[in-house]
Amino acid sequence: AYIDGVLGMNSDFVQRKFHVFGAFPAAMFYIANVSDQASIHKDILKPLMYTPPGLDVKEVKRGRLLDIILNDALYHSGVTLERTCDKLVRSLLEGHTVVVVDGLDDAFSIATRNVDKRSVDQPATEQVIRGPREGFIEMLTTNLALLRYRLQTPEFRIDIMEIGQRTRSKVAICYIQDITDKD
């Protein structure tokens, strides 16, 4: 609920509820534009949903669950344990995936960042004399990833919507919540 309250208003924030080994309620959180979604599905979600070979889920106690997830289930090498919600939010903003399991004191922060780090250049067709000299020429998701990469604050908001009756173009309204005037 805390993570959803801090980041849930963003269109690129993803939360997925599931059961670890089909028995233990859990939730996974990540920001789609700055995370490697293929790795999340292949190296995190799939191994946690299916029981490792030779393991009887009925015999797994919550006290051993943390050890089993770290040593037997997760294929990813960049896993750290975090206890505080603030550190989990910071991890999400850095492009990590967070997995919380009901009954465990620690959450898993897994390094899944994947951001195209090209430089943002001045567009050739829109020369300006005063003001910012940056332009976005990539796909919307890439441009949003560049913004997320530079503004790693929970107050940064992204609202994605479609405009136009024929083109149905996707646009994003980006703002910092505690600075922007709502009107």
C-alpha positions as CSV (number, residue, x, y, z in Angstrom):
1,A,0.0,0.0,0.0
2,Y,2.9,2.4,0.8
3,I,4.6,1.8,-2.6
4,D,1.3,2.1,-4.4
5,G,0.6,5.4,-2.6
6,V,4.0,6.9,-3.6
7,L,4.3,5.7,-7.2
8,G,0.9,4.3,-8.1
9,M,-0.2,7.5,-9.9
10,N,2.3,6.9,-12.7
11,S,1.3,5.3,-16.0
12,D,4.6,3.5,-16.2
13,F,4.4,1.9,-12.7
14,V,3.6,-1.8,-12.8
15,Q,2.5,-3.9,-9.9
16,R,1.8,-7.6,-10.2
17,K,0.3,-9.9,-7.5
18,F,1.2,-13.6,-7.6
19,H,1.9,-16.6,-5.4
20,V,5.5,-17.7,-4.7
21,F,5.6,-21.4,-5.5
22,G,1.8,-21.3,-5.9
23,A,1.4,-21.0,-2.1
24,F,2.8,-17.7,-0.6
25,P,1.1,-14.4,-1.6
26,A,3.5,-11.9,-3.1
27,A,3.7,-8.7,-5.2
28,M,6.2,-7.5,-7.7
29,F,6.7,-3.8,-8.5
30,Y,8.7,-2.1,-11.3
31,I,8.8,1.0,-13.5
32,A,8.3,-0.3,-17.1
33,N,10.3,2.4,-18.9
34,V,13.5,1.9,-17.0
35,S,13.4,-1.9,-16.4
36,D,14.2,-4.9,-18.6
37,Q,10.8,-6.5,-18.8
38,A,12.1,-9.7,-20.6
39,S,14.5,-10.3,-17.7
40,I,11.8,-9.6,-15.1
41,H,9.5,-12.3,-16.6
42,K,12.2,-14.8,-17.4
43,D,14.6,-14.5,-14.5
44,I,12.3,-13.3,-11.6
45,L,8.6,-14.0,-12.1
46,K,8.7,-17.4,-13.8
47,P,11.2,-18.9,-11.3
48,L,9.2,-17.6,-8.3
49,M,5.9,-18.9,-9.6
50,Y,7.1,-22.4,-10.3
51,T,8.4,-24.7,-7.5
52,P,12.1,-25.6,-7.8
53,P,12.7,-29.3,-8.6
54,G,12.9,-31.5,-5.5
55,L,11.1,-29.0,-3.2
56,D,7.9,-29.9,-1.5
57,V,6.0,-26.6,-0.9
58,K,3.9,-28.2,1.9
59,E,7.1,-28.6,3.9
60,V,8.4,-25.1,3.4
61,K,8.2,-23.0,6.5
62,R,8.2,-19.2,6.3
63,G,11.5,-19.1,8.2
64,R,13.2,-21.0,5.4
65,L,11.3,-19.3,2.5
66,L,13.8,-16.4,2.3
67,D,16.8,-18.8,2.0
68,I,15.0,-21.0,-0.6
69,I,14.1,-18.0,-2.8
70,L,17.7,-16.5,-2.7
71,N,19.5,-19.8,-3.1
72,D,17.2,-22.1,-5.1
73,A,14.7,-20.1,-7.0
74,L,16.0,-16.7,-8.3
75,Y,18.2,-16.9,-11.4
76,H,19.2,-13.2,-11.2
77,S,22.6,-12.3,-9.7
78,G,21.9,-8.7,-8.7
79,V,19.6,-9.4,-5.6
80,T,19.8,-7.4,-2.4
81,L,17.5,-7.4,0.6
82,E,15.9,-4.3,1.9
83,R,13.7,-3.6,5.0
84,T,12.6,0.0,4.7
85,C,10.0,1.3,2.4
86,D,12.0,4.4,1.5
87,K,14.9,2.3,0.2
88,L,12.5,0.2,-1.8
89,V,11.0,3.3,-3.5
90,R,14.6,4.5,-4.2
91,S,15.4,1.1,-5.8
92,L,12.3,1.3,-8.0
93,L,13.3,4.8,-9.2
94,E,16.7,3.5,-10.1
95,G,15.2,0.8,-12.3
96,H,15.2,-2.1,-9.9
97,T,12.4,-4.6,-9.5
98,V,11.0,-5.1,-6.0
99,V,9.4,-8.3,-4.8
100,V,7.6,-8.5,-1.5
101,V,6.4,-11.8,0.0
102,D,3.7,-11.9,2.7
103,G,5.2,-12.8,6.0
104,L,8.8,-11.9,5.2
105,D,10.4,-8.9,6.9
106,D,12.8,-8.3,4.0
107,A,11.9,-7.4,0.4
108,F,13.9,-8.4,-2.6
109,S,15.4,-5.5,-4.7
110,I,16.6,-7.0,-8.0
111,A,18.8,-5.0,-10.5
112,T,16.9,-4.9,-13.8
113,R,17.6,-1.4,-15.0
114,N,17.7,-1.0,-18.8
115,V,17.9,2.6,-20.0
116,D,19.0,3.9,-23.4
117,K,21.5,6.6,-22.3
118,R,21.9,8.6,-25.5
119,S,22.4,12.3,-25.1
120,V,19.4,14.6,-25.6
121,D,20.2,17.0,-28.4
122,Q,18.8,20.2,-29.8
123,P,16.4,19.3,-32.6
124,A,17.6,20.7,-36.0
125,T,14.1,21.9,-37.0
126,E,13.3,23.7,-33.8
127,Q,16.2,26.1,-33.1
128,V,15.8,28.4,-30.1
129,I,17.6,31.4,-28.9
130,R,16.5,31.4,-25.3
131,G,15.4,28.4,-23.2
132,P,16.2,24.7,-23.2
133,R,18.0,23.2,-26.2
134,E,16.8,19.7,-25.7
135,G,14.5,17.7,-27.9
136,F,13.1,14.2,-27.9
137,I,13.2,12.3,-31.1
138,E,12.8,8.7,-30.0
139,M,9.7,6.6,-29.3
140,L,7.6,7.8,-26.3
141,T,8.7,5.1,-24.0
142,T,12.4,5.8,-24.7
143,N,11.9,9.5,-24.0
144,L,10.0,8.7,-20.8
145,A,12.9,6.4,-19.7
146,L,15.3,9.3,-20.3
147,L,13.2,11.6,-18.1
148,R,12.9,8.9,-15.4
149,Y,16.7,8.3,-15.5
150,R,17.4,12.0,-14.9
151,L,14.5,12.7,-12.4
152,Q,14.8,9.9,-9.8
153,T,12.3,11.4,-7.4
154,P,9.0,9.9,-6.3
155,E,7.2,13.2,-6.9
156,F,7.8,12.9,-10.7
157,R,4.6,11.9,-12.3
158,I,3.7,10.6,-15.8
159,D,0.2,10.5,-17.2
160,I,-0.2,8.8,-20.6
161,M,-3.3,9.4,-22.7
162,E,-4.4,9.2,-26.3
163,I,-5.5,12.3,-28.2
164,G,-7.0,12.8,-31.6
165,Q,-10.0,11.0,-33.1
166,R,-8.2,9.6,-36.1
167,T,-4.6,9.3,-35.1
168,R,-5.1,8.3,-31.5
169,S,-1.6,9.5,-30.7
170,K,-0.1,8.7,-27.3
171,V,1.1,11.7,-25.4
172,A,2.5,12.0,-21.9
173,I,2.0,14.8,-19.4
174,C,5.1,14.8,-17.1
175,Y,5.4,17.0,-14.0
176,I,6.8,17.1,-10.5
177,Q,3.9,16.8,-8.1
178,D,4.9,19.2,-5.3
179,I,6.1,22.0,-7.7
180,T,3.5,22.0,-10.5
181,D,0.4,24.1,-10.2
182,K,-2.6,21.8,-10.8
183,D,-4.6,24.6,-12.5
